Amino acid sequence: MELLDFIDNVVDELGCREDLQYVHKIPEHGTGADRQLTVYQQNNNFADVVDYITSQTLKGI
């Protein structure tokens, strides 16, 4: 996480420290693309992927 150390001195000024914490979760949970591929592989159905993306986008709204 050398890059995170490199930018650490400006993330508070930019107000994005909390957003960057997600980077630490990617190795455990994968990226959004990884999760979309998993959804597709369950039924080989792109509509399921669209439904998944929609549900994830609407979380917290």
C-alpha positions in Angstrom: 0.0 0.0 0.0 2.9 2.3 -0.8 0.7 4.5 -3.0 -1.7 5.1 -0.1 1.3 6.1 2.1 2.4 8.5 -0.7 -1.0 10.3 -0.8 -1.7 10.2 2.9 -0.8 13.8 3.6 -3.5 15.1 1.3 -6.5 12.8 1.8 -7.8 14.7 4.8 -7.6 18.0 2.9 -9.5 16.4 0.0 -12.0 14.8 2.4 -11.6 11.3 1.0 -9.9 9.3 3.7 -13.1 7.3 4.5 -13.5 6.5 0.7 -9.9 5.2 0.5 -10.4 2.8 3.4 -12.4 0.6 0.9 -9.1 -0.3 -0.8 -8.3 -2.5 2.1 -11.5 -4.5 1.6 -10.8 -5.4 -2.1 -8.5 -8.3 -1.4 -11.1 -9.9 0.9 -14.3 -9.0 -1.1 -12.9 -8.5 -4.6 -13.8 -5.7 -7.0 -17.2 -4.8 -8.3 -16.3 -6.5 -11.5 -15.4 -9.7 -9.7 -18.8 -9.7 -8.0 -20.6 -9.0 -11.3 -18.8 -12.0 -12.9 -19.9 -14.2 -10.0 -23.5 -13.1 -10.4 -23.3 -13.8 -14.2 -21.8 -17.3 -13.7 -24.6 -18.3 -11.3 -27.2 -18.3 -14.1 -25.4 -17.1 -17.3 -27.9 -14.3 -17.4 -27.0 -10.6 -18.0 -30.3 -9.5 -16.6 -29.2 -10.8 -13.2 -26.1 -8.7 -13.5 -28.1 -5.6 -14.2 -30.4 -6.3 -11.3 -27.3 -6.8 -9.0 -25.8 -3.5 -10.2 -29.1 -1.7 -9.7 -29.5 -3.1 -6.2 -26.0 -2.2 -5.2 -26.3 1.3 -6.6 -29.6 1.9 -4.7 -28.2 0.8 -1.4 -28.1 3.6 1.1 -30.2 5.9 -1.1 
